[in-house]
Amino acid sequence: MIPLAFEELAPDEQMRRAEEFLALLARRRSVRDFSSRPVPRALIERLVRSAAGAPSGANKQPWKFVVVDDPELKRKIREGAEEEEKASYGGRMPQSWLDDLAPLGTDWRKPFLEEAPYLIVVFRERFREEEGKRKKNYYVEESVGIACGFLIAAVHNAGLVCLTHTPSPMDFLRDILGRPGNESPFLLLPVGYPRPDAQVPDIRRKPVEEVLIWNRGG
């Protein structure tokens, strides 16, 4: 054990930071219109380092972040994703799901997978090998999900945009990227700058009154 590095803030500073962060994340949107404008690799590395600082079950850190900028690999990933998405939009998804997606204007075509300068493919490590033995990881889904939340917030904080993309099934990503059998794809995240003409759906967030439940004592 080591001492906790903790900075206690005055109440007004706590509120100022909370309001500032709230305003920052309130502007975050999922973007499908990416610019080809380059992004420094050093910046992407720092975003991944932020994500890798997330808490995890028993500190096993069951994640891998595969960053793709090779055009040929991005083309293969787009082809694999569009094949799965075409099957989903063409019959695998029930009509109720298609109806819910209709206002967002999405379809099986995924050009952003080639347009974005980087694709970050997050893999969950279901177990690990140590000294020739299979070792268990704990709370893998929860841990990797939290890390992805850190990553998305870091991307937005750095002045970039991203899109959470989860073509289903995603095993083609493991094959294309040559990942081992103990890893499975969790999230495909295109990252970069938006196109100058980028548009997003006109959606609204639920008011806090609908999602916050106070269970007051006393």
Buried (B, 14 or more C-beta within 10 A) or exposed (E): EEEEEEEEEEEEEEEEEEEEEEEEEEEBBBBBBBBEEEBEEEBBEEBBEBBBEBEBBEEBBBBBBBBBBEEEBBEBBBBBBBEBBBBBBEEEBEEEEEEEEEEEEBEBBBEBBBBBBBBBBBBBBBBBEEEEEEEEBEBBEEBBBBBBEBBBBBBBBBEBBBBEBEBEEBEBBBEBBEBEEBBBBBBBBBBBBBBEEBEBEEEEEEEEEEEEEEEEEE
